Amino acid sequence: MEKEFVGKCKACNSNIYCNSGFIEGVVQEDKTLLCFECSNKNEKEPKTN
Ligand SMILES: [Zn+2]
């Protein structure tokens, strides 16, 4: 399976790869990366805006 290094999670610093065009994380609006685990944590944070 093709696996390409994309970058590191901004929050936990774990490596994020792209598997056959599918990124194992989320690209934020500021172009930083978050793994799914950290992304899910963020989603649970109460939003104040
Ligand atoms: Zn993370």
mmCIF file of the protein (N, C-alpha, C, O) and its ligand, coordinates in Angstrom:
data_MODEL
# 
_entry.id   MODEL 
# 
loop_
_entity.id 
_entity.type 
_entity.pdbx_number_of_molecules 
1 polymer     1 
2 non-polymer 1 
# 
_entity_poly.entity_id                      1 
_entity_poly.type                           'polypeptide(L)' 
_entity_poly.nstd_linkage                   no 
_entity_poly.nstd_monomer                   no 
_entity_poly.pdbx_seq_one_letter_code       MEKEFVGKCKACNSNIYCNSGFIEGVVQEDKTLLCFECSNKNEKEPKTN 
_entity_poly.pdbx_seq_one_letter_code_can   MEKEFVGKCKACNSNIYCNSGFIEGVVQEDKTLLCFECSNKNEKEPKTN 
_entity_poly.pdbx_strand_id                 A 
# 
loop_
_entity_poly_seq.entity_id 
_entity_poly_seq.num 
_entity_poly_seq.mon_id 
_entity_poly_seq.hetero 
1 1  MET n 
1 2  GLU n 
1 3  LYS n 
1 4  GLU n 
1 5  PHE n 
1 6  VAL n 
1 7  GLY n 
1 8  LYS n 
1 9  CYS n 
1 10 LYS n 
1 11 ALA n 
1 12 CYS n 
1 13 ASN n 
1 14 SER n 
1 15 ASN n 
1 16 ILE n 
1 17 TYR n 
1 18 CYS n 
1 19 ASN n 
1 20 SER n 
1 21 GLY n 
1 22 PHE n 
1 23 ILE n 
1 24 GLU n 
1 25 GLY n 
1 26 VAL n 
1 27 VAL n 
1 28 GLN n 
1 29 GLU n 
1 30 ASP n 
1 31 LYS n 
1 32 THR n 
1 33 LEU n 
1 34 LEU n 
1 35 CYS n 
1 36 PHE n 
1 37 GLU n 
1 38 CYS n 
1 39 SER n 
1 40 ASN n 
1 41 LYS n 
1 42 ASN n 
1 43 GLU n 
1 44 LYS n 
1 45 GLU n 
1 46 PRO n 
1 47 LYS n 
1 48 THR n 
1 49 ASN n 
# 
loop_
_struct_asym.id 
_struct_asym.entity_id 
A 1 
B 2 
# 
loop_
_chem_comp.id 
_chem_comp.type 
_chem_comp.mon_nstd_flag 
ALA 'L-peptide linking' y 
ASN 'L-peptide linking' y 
ASP 'L-peptide linking' y 
CYS 'L-peptide linking' y 
GLN 'L-peptide linking' y 
GLU 'L-peptide linking' y 
GLY 'peptide linking'   y 
ILE 'L-peptide linking' y 
LEU 'L-peptide linking' y 
LYS 'L-peptide linking' y 
MET 'L-peptide linking' y 
PHE 'L-peptide linking' y 
PRO 'L-peptide linking' y 
SER 'L-peptide linking' y 
THR 'L-peptide linking' y 
TYR 'L-peptide linking' y 
VAL 'L-peptide linking' y 
ZN  non-polymer         . 
# 
_pdbx_entity_nonpoly.entity_id   2 
_pdbx_entity_nonpoly.name        ? 
_pdbx_entity_nonpoly.comp_id     ZN 
# 
_pdbx_nonpoly_scheme.asym_id         B 
_pdbx_nonpoly_scheme.entity_id       2 
_pdbx_nonpoly_scheme.mon_id          ZN 
_pdbx_nonpoly_scheme.ndb_seq_num     1 
_pdbx_nonpoly_scheme.pdb_seq_num     101 
_pdbx_nonpoly_scheme.auth_seq_num    101 
_pdbx_nonpoly_scheme.pdb_mon_id      ZN 
_pdbx_nonpoly_scheme.auth_mon_id     ZN 
_pdbx_nonpoly_scheme.pdb_strand_id   A 
_pdbx_nonpoly_scheme.pdb_ins_code    . 
# 
loop_
_atom_site.group_PDB 
_atom_site.id 
_atom_site.type_symbol 
_atom_site.label_atom_id 
_atom_site.label_alt_id 
_atom_site.label_comp_id 
_atom_site.label_asym_id 
_atom_site.label_entity_id 
_atom_site.label_seq_id 
_atom_site.pdbx_PDB_ins_code 
_atom_site.Cartn_x 
_atom_site.Cartn_y 
_atom_site.Cartn_z 
_atom_site.occupancy 
_atom_site.B_iso_or_equiv 
_atom_site.pdbx_formal_charge 
_atom_site.auth_seq_id 
_atom_site.auth_comp_id 
_atom_site.auth_asym_id 
_atom_site.auth_atom_id 
_atom_site.pdbx_PDB_model_num 
ATOM   1   N  N  . MET A 1 1  ? 0.849   -1.199 0.000  1.00 0.00 ? 1   MET A N  1 
ATOM   2   C  CA . MET A 1 1  ? 0.000   0.000  0.000  1.00 0.00 ? 1   MET A CA 1 
ATOM   3   C  C  . MET A 1 1  ? 0.884   1.248  0.000  1.00 0.00 ? 1   MET A C  1 
ATOM   4   O  O  . MET A 1 1  ? 1.838   1.331  0.774  1.00 0.00 ? 1   MET A O  1 
ATOM   5   N  N  . GLU A 1 2  ? 0.579   2.200  -0.847 1.00 0.00 ? 2   GLU A N  1 
ATOM   6   C  CA . GLU A 1 2  ? 1.340   3.445  -0.894 1.00 0.00 ? 2   GLU A CA 1 
ATOM   7   C  C  . GLU A 1 2  ? 1.097   4.261  0.368  1.00 0.00 ? 2   GLU A C  1 
ATOM   8   O  O  . GLU A 1 2  ? -0.041  4.465  0.788  1.00 0.00 ? 2   GLU A O  1 
ATOM   9   N  N  . LYS A 1 3  ? 2.193   4.721  0.961  1.00 0.00 ? 3   LYS A N  1 
ATOM   10  C  CA . LYS A 1 3  ? 2.077   5.517  2.168  1.00 0.00 ? 3   LYS A CA 1 
ATOM   11  C  C  . LYS A 1 3  ? 3.063   6.677  2.092  1.00 0.00 ? 3   LYS A C  1 
ATOM   12  O  O  . LYS A 1 3  ? 4.275   6.476  2.015  1.00 0.00 ? 3   LYS A O  1 
ATOM   13  N  N  . GLU A 1 4  ? 2.529   7.879  2.116  1.00 0.00 ? 4   GLU A N  1 
ATOM   14  C  CA . GLU A 1 4  ? 3.360   9.065  1.940  1.00 0.00 ? 4   GLU A CA 1 
ATOM   15  C  C  . GLU A 1 4  ? 3.309   9.933  3.180  1.00 0.00 ? 4   GLU A C  1 
ATOM   16  O  O  . GLU A 1 4  ? 2.232   10.250 3.684  1.00 0.00 ? 4   GLU A O  1 
ATOM   17  N  N  . PHE A 1 5  ? 4.491   10.320 3.674  1.00 0.00 ? 5   PHE A N  1 
ATOM   18  C  CA . PHE A 1 5  ? 4.530   11.175 4.854  1.00 0.00 ? 5   PHE A CA 1 
ATOM   19  C  C  . PHE A 1 5  ? 3.997   12.559 4.512  1.00 0.00 ? 5   PHE A C  1 
ATOM   20  O  O  . PHE A 1 5  ? 4.437   13.175 3.540  1.00 0.00 ? 5   PHE A O  1 
ATOM   21  N  N  . VAL A 1 6  ? 3.059   13.046 5.301  1.00 0.00 ? 6   VAL A N  1 
ATOM   22  C  CA . VAL A 1 6  ? 2.442   14.343 5.028  1.00 0.00 ? 6   VAL A CA 1 
ATOM   23  C  C  . VAL A 1 6  ? 2.978   15.402 5.987  1.00 0.00 ? 6   VAL A C  1 
ATOM   24  O  O  . VAL A 1 6  ? 3.317   16.512 5.576  1.00 0.00 ? 6   VAL A O  1 
ATOM   25  N  N  . GLY A 1 7  ? 3.051   15.049 7.265  1.00 0.00 ? 7   GLY A N  1 
ATOM   26  C  CA . GLY A 1 7  ? 3.512   16.017 8.250  1.00 0.00 ? 7   GLY A CA 1 
ATOM   27  C  C  . GLY A 1 7  ? 3.274   15.488 9.647  1.00 0.00 ? 7   GLY A C  1 
ATOM   28  O  O  . GLY A 1 7  ? 2.972   14.310 9.838  1.00 0.00 ? 7   GLY A O  1 
ATOM   29  N  N  . LYS A 1 8  ? 3.411   16.367 10.619 1.00 0.00 ? 8   LYS A N  1 
ATOM   30  C  CA . LYS A 1 8  ? 3.225   15.953 12.000 1.00 0.00 ? 8   LYS A CA 1 
ATOM   31  C  C  . LYS A 1 8  ? 2.023   16.655 12.618 1.00 0.00 ? 8   LYS A C  1 
ATOM   32  O  O  . LYS A 1 8  ? 1.709   17.800 12.293 1.00 0.00 ? 8   LYS A O  1 
ATOM   33  N  N  . CYS A 1 9  ? 1.366   15.937 13.512 1.00 0.00 ? 9   CYS A N  1 
ATOM   34  C  CA . CYS A 1 9  ? 0.231   16.514 14.226 1.00 0.00 ? 9   CYS A CA 1 
ATOM   35  C  C  . CYS A 1 9  ? 0.709   17.699 15.054 1.00 0.00 ? 9   CYS A C  1 
ATOM   36  O  O  . CYS A 1 9  ? 1.692   17.607 15.789 1.00 0.00 ? 9   CYS A O  1 
ATOM   37  N  N  . LYS A 1 10 ? 0.002   18.801 14.923 1.00 0.00 ? 10  LYS A N  1 
ATOM   38  C  CA . LYS A 1 10 ? 0.360   20.017 15.642 1.00 0.00 ? 10  LYS A CA 1 
ATOM   39  C  C  . LYS A 1 10 ? 0.254   19.816 17.154 1.00 0.00 ? 10  LYS A C  1 
ATOM   40  O  O  . LYS A 1 10 ? 1.018   20.408 17.917 1.00 0.00 ? 10  LYS A O  1 
ATOM   41  N  N  . ALA A 1 11 ? -0.684  18.989 17.582 1.00 0.00 ? 11  ALA A N  1 
ATOM   42  C  CA . ALA A 1 11 ? -0.966  18.839 19.001 1.00 0.00 ? 11  ALA A CA 1 
ATOM   43  C  C  . ALA A 1 11 ? -0.097  17.770 19.679 1.00 0.00 ? 11  ALA A C  1 
ATOM   44  O  O  . ALA A 1 11 ? 0.516   18.039 20.712 1.00 0.00 ? 11  ALA A O  1 
ATOM   45  N  N  . CYS A 1 12 ? -0.040  16.564 19.106 1.00 0.00 ? 12  CYS A N  1 
ATOM   46  C  CA . CYS A 1 12 ? 0.671   15.466 19.772 1.00 0.00 ? 12  CYS A CA 1 
ATOM   47  C  C  . CYS A 1 12 ? 1.965   15.087 19.058 1.00 0.00 ? 12  CYS A C  1 
ATOM   48  O  O  . CYS A 1 12 ? 2.698   14.217 19.529 1.00 0.00 ? 12  CYS A O  1 
ATOM   49  N  N  . ASN A 1 13 ? 2.253   15.731 17.924 1.00 0.00 ? 13  ASN A N  1 
ATOM   50  C  CA . ASN A 1 13 ? 3.528   15.549 17.222 1.00 0.00 ? 13  ASN A CA 1 
ATOM   51  C  C  . ASN A 1 13 ? 3.709   14.160 16.618 1.00 0.00 ? 13  ASN A C  1 
ATOM   52  O  O  . ASN A 1 13 ? 4.835   13.763 16.317 1.00 0.00 ? 13  ASN A O  1 
ATOM   53  N  N  . SER A 1 14 ? 2.635   13.427 16.437 1.00 0.00 ? 14  SER A N  1 
ATOM   54  C  CA . SER A 1 14 ? 2.751   12.109 15.809 1.00 0.00 ? 14  SER A CA 1 
ATOM   55  C  C  . SER A 1 14 ? 2.779   12.253 14.288 1.00 0.00 ? 14  SER A C  1 
ATOM   56  O  O  . SER A 1 14 ? 2.219   13.197 13.732 1.00 0.00 ? 14  SER A O  1 
ATOM   57  N  N  . ASN A 1 15 ? 3.435   11.308 13.631 1.00 0.00 ? 15  ASN A N  1 
ATOM   58  C  CA . ASN A 1 15 ? 3.533   11.360 12.174 1.00 0.00 ? 15  ASN A CA 1 
ATOM   59  C  C  . ASN A 1 15 ? 2.183   11.089 11.523 1.00 0.00 ? 15  ASN A C  1 
ATOM   60  O  O  . ASN A 1 15 ? 1.439   10.202 11.940 1.00 0.00 ? 15  ASN A O  1 
ATOM   61  N  N  . ILE A 1 16 ? 1.885   11.871 10.496 1.00 0.00 ? 16  ILE A N  1 
ATOM   62  C  CA . ILE A 1 16 ? 0.645   11.679 9.752  1.00 0.00 ? 16  ILE A CA 1 
ATOM   63  C  C  . ILE A 1 16 ? 1.002   11.314 8.317  1.00 0.00 ? 16  ILE A C  1 
ATOM   64  O  O  . ILE A 1 16 ? 1.802   11.995 7.677  1.00 0.00 ? 16  ILE A O  1 
ATOM   65  N  N  . TYR A 1 17 ? 0.410   10.247 7.821  1.00 0.00 ? 17  TYR A N  1 
ATOM   66  C  CA . TYR A 1 17 ? 0.692   9.753  6.478  1.00 0.00 ? 17  TYR A CA 1 
ATOM   67  C  C  . TYR A 1 17 ? -0.546  9.853  5.597  1.00 0.00 ? 17  TYR A C  1 
ATOM   68  O  O  . TYR A 1 17 ? -1.675  9.997  6.066  1.00 0.00 ? 17  TYR A O  1 
ATOM   69  N  N  . CYS A 1 18 ? -0.280  9.769  4.299  1.00 0.00 ? 18  CYS A N  1 
ATOM   70  C  CA . CYS A 1 18 ? -1.354  9.736  3.326  1.00 0.00 ? 18  CYS A CA 1 
ATOM   71  C  C  . CYS A 1 18 ? -1.416  8.333  2.732  1.00 0.00 ? 18  CYS A C  1 
ATOM   72  O  O  . CYS A 1 18 ? -0.454  7.897  2.100  1.00 0.00 ? 18  CYS A O  1 
ATOM   73  N  N  . ASN A 1 19 ? -2.500  7.631  2.916  1.00 0.00 ? 19  ASN A N  1 
ATOM   74  C  CA . ASN A 1 19 ? -2.675  6.277  2.404  1.00 0.00 ? 19  ASN A CA 1 
ATOM   75  C  C  . ASN A 1 19 ? -3.542  6.279  1.155  1.00 0.00 ? 19  ASN A C  1 
ATOM   76  O  O  . ASN A 1 19 ? -4.753  6.489  1.232  1.00 0.00 ? 19  ASN A O  1 
ATOM   77  N  N  . SER A 1 20 ? -2.920  6.044  0.007  1.00 0.00 ? 20  SER A N  1 
ATOM   78  C  CA . SER A 1 20 ? -3.665  5.979  -1.248 1.00 0.00 ? 20  SER A CA 1 
ATOM   79  C  C  . SER A 1 20 ? -4.592  7.180  -1.424 1.00 0.00 ? 20  SER A C  1 
ATOM   80  O  O  . SER A 1 20 ? -5.743  7.032  -1.834 1.00 0.00 ? 20  SER A O  1 
ATOM   81  N  N  . GLY A 1 21 ? -4.083  8.362  -1.111 1.00 0.00 ? 21  GLY A N  1 
ATOM   82  C  CA . GLY A 1 21 ? -4.856  9.582  -1.294 1.00 0.00 ? 21  GLY A CA 1 
ATOM   83  C  C  . GLY A 1 21 ? -5.696  9.963  -0.091 1.00 0.00 ? 21  GLY A C  1 
ATOM   84  O  O  . GLY A 1 21 ? -6.333  11.016 -0.082 1.00 0.00 ? 21  GLY A O  1 
ATOM   85  N  N  . PHE A 1 22 ? -5.700  9.102  0.936  1.00 0.00 ? 22  PHE A N  1 
ATOM   86  C  CA . PHE A 1 22 ? -6.494  9.383  2.127  1.00 0.00 ? 22  PHE A CA 1 
ATOM   87  C  C  . PHE A 1 22 ? -5.579  9.800  3.261  1.00 0.00 ? 22  PHE A C  1 
ATOM   88  O  O  . PHE A 1 22 ? -4.777  8.998  3.739  1.00 0.00 ? 22  PHE A O  1 
ATOM   89  N  N  . ILE A 1 23 ? -5.691  11.051 3.697  1.00 0.00 ? 23  ILE A N  1 
ATOM   90  C  CA . ILE A 1 23 ? -4.829  11.565 4.760  1.00 0.00 ? 23  ILE A CA 1 
ATOM   91  C  C  . ILE A 1 23 ? -5.332  11.087 6.128  1.00 0.00 ? 23  ILE A C  1 
ATOM   92  O  O  . ILE A 1 23 ? -6.522  11.160 6.431  1.00 0.00 ? 23  ILE A O  1 
ATOM   93  N  N  . GLU A 1 24 ? -4.393  10.599 6.940  1.00 0.00 ? 24  GLU A N  1 
ATOM   94  C  CA . GLU A 1 24 ? -4.742  10.077 8.275  1.00 0.00 ? 24  GLU A CA 1 
ATOM   95  C  C  . GLU A 1 24 ? -4.878  11.214 9.285  1.00 0.00 ? 24  GLU A C  1 
ATOM   96  O  O  . GLU A 1 24 ? -4.399  11.102 10.413 1.00 0.00 ? 24  GLU A O  1 
ATOM   97  N  N  . GLY A 1 25 ? -5.510  12.276 8.896  1.00 0.00 ? 25  GLY A N  1 
ATOM   98  C  CA . GLY A 1 25 ? -5.656  13.406 9.799  1.00 0.00 ? 25  GLY A CA 1 
ATOM   99  C  C  . GLY A 1 25 ? -6.456  14.501 9.132  1.00 0.00 ? 25  GLY A C  1 
ATOM   100 O  O  . GLY A 1 25 ? -7.074  14.298 8.088  1.00 0.00 ? 25  GLY A O  1 
ATOM   101 N  N  . VAL A 1 26 ? -6.433  15.661 9.751  1.00 0.00 ? 26  VAL A N  1 
ATOM   102 C  CA . VAL A 1 26 ? -7.230  16.782 9.248  1.00 0.00 ? 26  VAL A CA 1 
ATOM   103 C  C  . VAL A 1 26 ? -6.321  17.985 9.031  1.00 0.00 ? 26  VAL A C  1 
ATOM   104 O  O  . VAL A 1 26 ? -5.533  18.338 9.908  1.00 0.00 ? 26  VAL A O  1 
ATOM   105 N  N  . VAL A 1 27 ? -6.431  18.612 7.862  1.00 0.00 ? 27  VAL A N  1 
ATOM   106 C  CA . VAL A 1 27 ? -5.676  19.829 7.586  1.00 0.00 ? 27  VAL A CA 1 
ATOM   107 C  C  . VAL A 1 27 ? -6.507  21.016 8.054  1.00 0.00 ? 27  VAL A C  1 
ATOM   108 O  O  . VAL A 1 27 ? -7.654  21.198 7.646  1.00 0.00 ? 27  VAL A O  1 
ATOM   109 N  N  . GLN A 1 28 ? -5.897  21.817 8.922  1.00 0.00 ? 28  GLN A N  1 
ATOM   110 C  CA . GLN A 1 28 ? -6.612  22.963 9.464  1.00 0.00 ? 28  GLN A CA 1 
ATOM   111 C  C  . GLN A 1 28 ? -6.584  24.135 8.491  1.00 0.00 ? 28  GLN A C  1 
ATOM   112 O  O  . GLN A 1 28 ? -5.870  24.096 7.489  1.00 0.00 ? 28  GLN A O  1 
ATOM   113 N  N  . GLU A 1 29 ? -7.354  25.171 8.783  1.00 0.00 ? 29  GLU A N  1 
ATOM   114 C  CA . GLU A 1 29 ? -7.426  26.327 7.902  1.00 0.00 ? 29  GLU A CA 1 
ATOM   115 C  C  . GLU A 1 29 ? -6.076  27.037 7.808  1.00 0.00 ? 29  GLU A C  1 
ATOM   116 O  O  . GLU A 1 29 ? -5.776  27.674 6.798  1.00 0.00 ? 29  GLU A O  1 
ATOM   117 N  N  . ASP A 1 30 ? -5.266  26.927 8.857  1.00 0.00 ? 30  ASP A N  1 
ATOM   118 C  CA . ASP A 1 30 ? -3.946  27.570 8.834  1.00 0.00 ? 30  ASP A CA 1 
ATOM   119 C  C  . ASP A 1 30 ? -2.866  26.633 8.306  1.00 0.00 ? 30  ASP A C  1 
ATOM   120 O  O  . ASP A 1 30 ? -1.674  26.878 8.490  1.00 0.00 ? 30  ASP A O  1 
ATOM   121 N  N  . LYS A 1 31 ? -3.301  25.537 7.635  1.00 0.00 ? 31  LYS A N  1 
ATOM   122 C  CA . LYS A 1 31 ? -2.417  24.576 6.969  1.00 0.00 ? 31  LYS A CA 1 
ATOM   123 C  C  . LYS A 1 31 ? -1.680  23.656 7.936  1.00 0.00 ? 31  LYS A C  1 
ATOM   124 O  O  . LYS A 1 31 ? -0.853  22.854 7.503  1.00 0.00 ? 31  LYS A O  1 
ATOM   125 N  N  . THR A 1 32 ? -1.958  23.751 9.229  1.00 0.00 ? 32  THR A N  1 
ATOM   126 C  CA . THR A 1 32 ? -1.360  22.811 10.161 1.00 0.00 ? 32  THR A CA 1 
ATOM   127 C  C  . THR A 1 32 ? -2.165  21.518 10.138 1.00 0.00 ? 32  THR A C  1 
ATOM   128 O  O  . THR A 1 32 ? -3.304  21.485 9.673  1.00 0.00 ? 32  THR A O  1 
ATOM   129 N  N  . LEU A 1 33 ? -1.548  20.451 10.651 1.00 0.00 ? 33  LEU A N  1 
ATOM   130 C  CA . LEU A 1 33 ? -2.181  19.141 10.622 1.00 0.00 ? 33  LEU A CA 1 
ATOM   131 C  C  . LEU A 1 33 ? -2.568  18.689 12.018 1.00 0.00 ? 33  LEU A C  1 
ATOM   132 O  O  . LEU A 1 33 ? -1.876  18.981 12.993 1.00 0.00 ? 33  LEU A O  1 
ATOM   133 N  N  . LEU A 1 34 ? -3.672  17.978 12.104 1.00 0.00 ? 34  LEU A N  1 
ATOM   134 C  CA . LEU A 1 34 ? -4.075  17.323 13.348 1.00 0.00 ? 34  LEU A CA 1 
ATOM   135 C  C  . LEU A 1 34 ? -4.425  15.883 13.016 1.00 0.00 ? 34  LEU A C  1 
ATOM   136 O  O  . LEU A 1 34 ? -5.096  15.613 12.019 1.00 0.00 ? 34  LEU A O  1 
ATOM   137 N  N  . CYS A 1 35 ? -3.957  14.936 13.872 1.00 0.00 ? 35  CYS A N  1 
ATOM   138 C  CA . CYS A 1 35 ? -4.390  13.559 13.693 1.00 0.00 ? 35  CYS A CA 1 
ATOM   139 C  C  . CYS A 1 35 ? -5.870  13.462 14.090 1.00 0.00 ? 35  CYS A C  1 
ATOM   140 O  O  . CYS A 1 35 ? -6.414  14.368 14.722 1.00 0.00 ? 35  CYS A O  1 
ATOM   141 N  N  . PHE A 1 36 ? -6.509  12.354 13.712 1.00 0.00 ? 36  PHE A N  1 
ATOM   142 C  CA . PHE A 1 36 ? -7.939  12.231 13.991 1.00 0.00 ? 36  PHE A CA 1 
ATOM   143 C  C  . PHE A 1 36 ? -8.233  12.293 15.485 1.00 0.00 ? 36  PHE A C  1 
ATOM   144 O  O  . PHE A 1 36 ? -9.254  12.838 15.905 1.00 0.00 ? 36  PHE A O  1 
ATOM   145 N  N  . GLU A 1 37 ? -7.327  11.729 16.284 1.00 0.00 ? 37  GLU A N  1 
ATOM   146 C  CA . GLU A 1 37 ? -7.548  11.704 17.718 1.00 0.00 ? 37  GLU A CA 1 
ATOM   147 C  C  . GLU A 1 37 ? -7.614  13.123 18.288 1.00 0.00 ? 37  GLU A C  1 
ATOM   148 O  O  . GLU A 1 37 ? -8.523  13.462 19.047 1.00 0.00 ? 37  GLU A O  1 
ATOM   149 N  N  . CYS A 1 38 ? -6.621  13.951 17.901 1.00 0.00 ? 38  CYS A N  1 
ATOM   150 C  CA . CYS A 1 38 ? -6.593  15.323 18.394 1.00 0.00 ? 38  CYS A CA 1 
ATOM   151 C  C  . CYS A 1 38 ? -7.717  16.146 17.778 1.00 0.00 ? 38  CYS A C  1 
ATOM   152 O  O  . CYS A 1 38 ? -8.270  17.036 18.424 1.00 0.00 ? 38  CYS A O  1 
ATOM   153 N  N  . SER A 1 39 ? -8.049  15.849 16.537 1.00 0.00 ? 39  SER A N  1 
ATOM   154 C  CA . SER A 1 39 ? -9.141  16.550 15.878 1.00 0.00 ? 39  SER A CA 1 
ATOM   155 C  C  . SER A 1 39 ? -10.445 16.293 16.618 1.00 0.00 ? 39  SER A C  1 
ATOM   156 O  O  . SER A 1 39 ? -11.246 17.206 16.815 1.00 0.00 ? 39  SER A O  1 
ATOM   157 N  N  . ASN A 1 40 ? -10.654 15.053 17.026 1.00 0.00 ? 40  ASN A N  1 
ATOM   158 C  CA . ASN A 1 40 ? -11.865 14.706 17.767 1.00 0.00 ? 40  ASN A CA 1 
ATOM   159 C  C  . ASN A 1 40 ? -11.911 15.410 19.113 1.00 0.00 ? 40  ASN A C  1 
ATOM   160 O  O  . ASN A 1 40 ? -12.974 15.833 19.567 1.00 0.00 ? 40  ASN A O  1 
ATOM   161 N  N  . LYS A 1 41 ? -10.754 15.533 19.745 1.00 0.00 ? 41  LYS A N  1 
ATOM   162 C  CA . LYS A 1 41 ? -10.700 16.244 21.026 1.00 0.00 ? 41  LYS A CA 1 
ATOM   163 C  C  . LYS A 1 41 ? -11.119 17.688 20.840 1.00 0.00 ? 41  LYS A C  1 
ATOM   164 O  O  . LYS A 1 41 ? -11.867 18.243 21.644 1.00 0.00 ? 41  LYS A O  1 
ATOM   165 N  N  . ASN A 1 42 ? -10.615 18.302 19.742 1.00 0.00 ? 42  ASN A N  1 
ATOM   166 C  CA . ASN A 1 42 ? -10.972 19.681 19.459 1.00 0.00 ? 42  ASN A CA 1 
ATOM   167 C  C  . ASN A 1 42 ? -12.468 19.844 19.242 1.00 0.00 ? 42  ASN A C  1 
ATOM   168 O  O  . ASN A 1 42 ? -13.073 20.820 19.685 1.00 0.00 ? 42  ASN A O  1 
ATOM   169 N  N  . GLU A 1 43 ? -13.057 18.865 18.547 1.00 0.00 ? 43  GLU A N  1 
ATOM   170 C  CA . GLU A 1 43 ? -14.485 18.956 18.254 1.00 0.00 ? 43  GLU A CA 1 
ATOM   171 C  C  . GLU A 1 43 ? -15.312 18.964 19.527 1.00 0.00 ? 43  GLU A C  1 
ATOM   172 O  O  . GLU A 1 43 ? -16.399 19.539 19.578 1.00 0.00 ? 43  GLU A O  1 
ATOM   173 N  N  . LYS A 1 44 ? -14.772 18.308 20.564 1.00 0.00 ? 44  LYS A N  1 
ATOM   174 C  CA . LYS A 1 44 ? -15.519 18.229 21.808 1.00 0.00 ? 44  LYS A CA 1 
ATOM   175 C  C  . LYS A 1 44 ? -15.374 19.484 22.667 1.00 0.00 ? 44  LYS A C  1 
ATOM   176 O  O  . LYS A 1 44 ? -16.131 19.693 23.615 1.00 0.00 ? 44  LYS A O  1 
ATOM   177 N  N  . GLU A 1 45 ? -14.388 20.315 22.322 1.00 0.00 ? 45  GLU A N  1 
ATOM   178 C  CA . GLU A 1 45 ? -14.226 21.560 23.072 1.00 0.00 ? 45  GLU A CA 1 
ATOM   179 C  C  . GLU A 1 45 ? -15.417 22.478 22.808 1.00 0.00 ? 45  GLU A C  1 
ATOM   180 O  O  . GLU A 1 45 ? -15.863 22.604 21.668 1.00 0.00 ? 45  GLU A O  1 
ATOM   181 N  N  . PRO A 1 46 ? -15.925 23.109 23.841 1.00 0.00 ? 46  PRO A N  1 
ATOM   182 C  CA . PRO A 1 46 ? -17.027 24.053 23.623 1.00 0.00 ? 46  PRO A CA 1 
ATOM   183 C  C  . PRO A 1 46 ? -16.571 25.238 22.784 1.00 0.00 ? 46  PRO A C  1 
ATOM   184 O  O  . PRO A 1 46 ? -15.525 25.832 23.047 1.00 0.00 ? 46  PRO A O  1 
ATOM   185 N  N  . LYS A 1 47 ? -17.352 25.570 21.789 1.00 0.00 ? 47  LYS A N  1 
ATOM   186 C  CA . LYS A 1 47 ? -16.984 26.686 20.927 1.00 0.00 ? 47  LYS A CA 1 
ATOM   187 C  C  . LYS A 1 47 ? -17.593 27.976 21.463 1.00 0.00 ? 47  LYS A C  1 
ATOM   188 O  O  . LYS A 1 47 ? -18.764 28.025 21.840 1.00 0.00 ? 47  LYS A O  1 
ATOM   189 N  N  . THR A 1 48 ? -16.772 29.011 21.486 1.00 0.00 ? 48  THR A N  1 
ATOM   190 C  CA . THR A 1 48 ? -17.207 30.262 22.103 1.00 0.00 ? 48  THR A CA 1 
ATOM   191 C  C  . THR A 1 48 ? -17.347 31.384 21.093 1.00 0.00 ? 48  THR A C  1 
ATOM   192 O  O  . THR A 1 48 ? -17.609 32.526 21.470 1.00 0.00 ? 48  THR A O  1 
ATOM   193 N  N  . ASN A 1 49 ? -17.176 31.077 19.814 1.00 0.00 ? 49  ASN A N  1 
ATOM   194 C  CA . ASN A 1 49 ? -17.364 32.159 18.853 1.00 0.00 ? 49  ASN A CA 1 
ATOM   195 C  C  . ASN A 1 49 ? -18.719 31.993 18.158 1.00 0.00 ? 49  ASN A C  1 
ATOM   196 O  O  . ASN A 1 49 ? -19.079 32.804 17.305 1.00 0.00 ? 49  ASN A O  1 
HETATM 197 ZN ZN . ZN  B 2 .  ? -2.481  14.336 17.403 1.00 0.00 2 101 ZN  A ZN 1 
# 
